[in-house]
Amino acid sequence: MFAKIIIDQDAKALDKVFEYIVPDDLNIVVGMRVFVPFGKRVLQGFVIGLSEQCEYDKDKLKKIISAIEDFPAIKQEMLALMDFMAKKYHLKLASILRLFLPSEMREGKVKELFETHYLLNESNIAIIHKNAKKQSEIVEYLKNNNGNASSSELAQFGYSAIKTLVDKGILIKEKKEVKRRPFVISSQEKRVVLNSCQKKAVEEICDNKTYLLHGVTGSGKTEVYMNLIENVLSQGKNAIMLVPEISLTPQIMSNFKARFGDAVALLHSGLSAGERFDEWKRLFSGEARIAIGARSAIFAPIENLGIIIIDEEHEQSYISESNPRFDTHDVAEFRARYNSCPLVLGSATPSIESYEKAKQGQYQLIELPIRANGKELPKIQIIDMMSEFRAGNSGIFSVQLLSDLANVINNKKQAMIFINRRGYSSFQRCRDCGYIAKCIDCDVSLVYHREDNRLKCHYCGKQYKVLDRCPKCGGENIKQGAVGTEQVVQKIKEYFPTVKVLRMDNDTTSTKNSHQKILDEFKNSLPGILVGTQMIAKGHDFENVVLVGIVDADQSLYHADYRSTERTFQLITQVSGRAGRSESEGKVVLQTYSPRHYVYKFASNYDYKGFFRKEENIRQTSTFPPFTRILRILFSDHDENYVRELLKVCYTEIEKLKEVYDEDIIYLDAMKSPIKRIQNKYRYQIMMRLKLEKADEIENEVFKIVDNASKTSVFFEINPQNLS
């Protein structure tokens, strides 16, 4: 027997199938991980096929050394998914297979946790000496605990007494596996009577199609999801539920745990290695039937899927922007097809691409146009910050926002303040010569963090001393850049010193369970103010939040990206939806220096369809997705000369495709990336915009050209979310 094996090494030269002999004494099946000899080393590999025939001279083949586990860690569906992703995204096979396993499991850093347990053998109790007090106490303890206790529970009685009882046969020693479970706040199950729109949605989502569930904020999409999953479980099938941010998982998990108990497993990067491994194993074995998590949970090892749900489907976090690059939507669509089950994409602000597909009939559109509590959406008041400045207010907050915050505090309610920029200020600049402090390894300005009194790079994590004088001209006139969450918190505390003010961004949520702790503390703070980045903008449901303040609505609007207006509309709508979710009426104060921009007109009226028509027209006229496809080829290396030469070689060959495809290639150019260097690697790129009809064909030609020219990794991105 011969095995086809992918070596678990992320190297271009090894990105192919190798053949090994399967020894007669090894029971090897497809999907297993194995140790194999490779040159002078022993490496791990994935068995992706078995055959009685060999494509090479079998006398030159080596034998598999051993299996790593006694079960196939990669299921058949995931091998089919590997083939799909390799073709779709031009990824290395090993880098795809790694997505399907907990990284610590691959690296051998985590395994099952066992604990010693003791069982009581009551038939021998009579031989305990009457003066053996500790032994008698152990027996009594076990009698009161169903005759079973762990070594940690019995440690209070002393090891000597335990050992004596084991030697006498009174205690039977055995090992039991301990499941490391993520911490989840328990909550009471809330059975909600669905309104007519929710009932209709649950009834309609039944076939193996893709559904776009377009529901306003607070329309009860989560309750629809839970009812759909309940139906699936009753049919003996399983489910995957994705959320865009780790910060949303505590609340979602709490609700789902209350409804479905131990059938739910959590998968995301915030878990410990042991928790992630044990949750993965519970899903793999079928002990857990619902996988909940962020992007990586789409690779949950669940069989017999009955539904896949992607909540807040418009979020760019569903697109992987680091290697291996992939789109969660594509992976979900593949798994839904493989399992013949529905895929549900839910959002209050669907992506332009998804809504266009619904308009064209590729997706089935289902709408939830009213809030589940029957209340109106919060009113959005637009504040012109230029008028504030002309009136003498040069501060962060408008007079209106400060007044509304004071009312919230007086009424012992809650407010959320949104600013999508962490740190204290976005840069430090010398006013005398214009010098801006930048990272030595990345071509980006450093962000000032006042709490740590450091300058930090948000790309590589390096930290630097704060400027007290300019290193270029020696001047001491140092200016701070745009406002971040730290500065907003400081200013609010200056205005309202007695109020609890919490901050939620990447800096305050880096430790285990920190998301949950902040959200719990905010929930119990009356009055209270939560300041945060986009992680507070979606999914959260706090009944006492009556005010949302958007400090700098323009921040996402003027990026050099065709999606900038769409993202601005989505953020405003999502964060506005946090207000007025219970009985109290909600209000939103939106501060902008461009009050007449069309995006604010549509957002203030929650007019998604009007915004879509406007944006659709702009995209169609300017030939941008969803009416074309963008292909970005990113070259990155420590040697700038090598990257530049490789770019030239590839561009020269790709340019020749214009002769063949002519008008199908709408745009083609080579350039430095907007951020020229990250982690001391120079970045150059080729950008292409293609007509949809021939896009796949042209992509395959480009892949071949780059593969022939390059000896190192080159990254391909289709419709990239971030053009920097």
C-alpha positions, 0 to 999 in steps of 0.5 A: 500500500502506498500513501500520498502525503502533504508535508506539513511545511509552508515552503513553495518547493514542498507544495506537492504530493509525496509518496511513501510506503505504508508498512504492513504493521501500520493501520493508516487511513486517509486523513491521518497525520503521520511522521515520515522521513524527509532527507535527514529529518523526520517531518509531519505529514497529512495522508490525503490518499491511499493507493495499491499502485505507485507513480514512482520507482517503489525501491526509492520510496521511504516508509511511513514511520508512525501515525501521530494519532490513531484516528484521521484528524482531517475528515473527507469533507475537509480534504475536498475543501482543501482542493477547492481552496487551493484552486480558488485562492492559489494557496499552498496545500499545507497552509490550507490543511493547517487551518483545519486543526488547532495550531498547538495540536499540530505543534505537539504542544497540547493533548488530552488532560487526564486526572486521577479518580478514585472509586469506592469498593464498599465490599472491603470497607470492613477491614478499615481499622477503627482508629484510621480516622482519615481513611474513614473520612475518605470513605464517608466523603465518597459515600456522599459523592456517589462513590467517585472523587478526583485526586484533587478532591481527596487531597485534603485527607492526605496522600498516605491515607489514600494510598493505604485504601488503594493497597487494601482494595477499598479504593480503585484508581482510574484515569478520567479525561478532563474537558477544559471548557471556556468560561461562559456567563450563565443565563436563564433561557428566554423563550421569545414569541416570534413576531410575524416577520420572524416566523416567516423567516424561520419557515422560509429558510429550509432549502439548500440555498443561500439566504440573505436575512436583511433585518434592521438592528434590534429586529431579532435576528439572533432569535431567528438563528436559534429557532433555525438551529433548533429545527436542524438539531431536531432533524439529527443535523448540526450547525455552525454559527459565525460572528465577526468579533470575539467580543460578540461571542460571550453574549452569543454563547450565553444565549446559546448555552441557555438554549442548547446546553453542552451541545454548543462549542466555542472556537476562536483565538481568545481561548487557551490552547487546552480549551481550543483543543478540547472544544475542537475535539468535542466537535470532532467526536460529535459530542458538541453539535453547534460550533460558534466562533469567529472566522476560523470556526468555519473550519469546525470539524462537524459532519452532517451540517444542517445549517451555516449562519454568518451573522453581520455578514458584511464585516471585513473580518470575514476576509483573511488578510494574512496568509493563507488569504481566503473569504469565509463566504466562499468557504461557507458556500462550499460547505453548504453545497457539500452538505446540501444545507442552507447558508444564512447571511444576516445583516442590518447593512448587507455588503453591496456584493451580497445585496446585488446577488439577492437582487439578481436572484442568486440569494433569496432575500428575507427581510425583518423591517421592524424591531422585535420590541416594536419601537422606532429606531433611534433618531440620528442628529447630525452635528456640523463640527465646523459650525462648532469650531466657528462658534468657539468650540475646539474640543472633541465633543459638541455642545449637544453631545455633552448636554445629552451625556449629562441627561443620561447621567442624571437619569441613571442610564447608559451611553456608548461613545464610538471612535474607531481609533485606539490609543491617545492620538494617531501620531506625534509630529514636529511643528517646526520641521514636519517630522512624524515619528515612524516605525523603523520596520514599517512604513507607518506612523507610530500611535501615542498611547498615554497610559503606557507613555509609549509610541506603538506600531499597530502593524508589528507591535514595536514600542518606542519612547515618546518624543520630547524633542524632534530627533531631526531638528531638535525642536520641542514643539511636538503636536499630537495627531487625531484623537483616539479612545484613550483621549476620549475617555480622559476628556469624558472623565474631566467633564463627568468625574463621578461616572463609571467610564469603560474603554473597549478596544484591542488594548483593553481586551488582550487578556483572557475573558477581558471582553466579558469582564468589560461588558459585565462591568458596563452592564452593571454600571448605572449610570455608565459610559462605554467608549470603544472602537468598532468592537462595540458597534455590533451585536451588543444588547444593553437595555439601559443604553439610550444614547450613542455618540459618534465622535468622528464619523468622517474617519472611515469616509475619506480612505483611498478605497472604493468601499469607504462610503459603504463602510461608513454607512455600515458603521453608523447604522450598526453603532446607532442600533445599540441605542433604545433596544428596550423600553426607553427611546434611543438617540444618536449624536453624529459628529462630522465635518462633512454634514452634507455628504450623501452617506449621512443623509441615507444613514440618518434615515436608516435608508439602506435601499436608497444607499444601495441604489446610489452606491450600485450606480457609482460602482457600475459607472466606475467599474468596481466590484460587484460588477468587476473583480479586483486581483491584487498580487502582493510581492513581499521580501526583506530584499527590496531589489529582489522584490522590485525585479520580480515585480518587473518580470511578472508585470512584463509577462502579465502585460502580454495578456492584454494582447489576448484578453484586451477589453476583459482587463479593464485596469492593470498597473504595478506600483509600491504598496500604499504601506511600502514596508511592514515588519521590515519587508518591502511590499510591491503590488500589481493591481488588476481589474477584470470583467467577470466573464473571463476573470477566472480564466485570466486569474489562472494565467496570472497564477502560472506566470507568477509561479514560473517567475517566483521562488518565494511566496507571493500573495494573491487577493481577490477583491481585497478588503484593505488596499493598503 
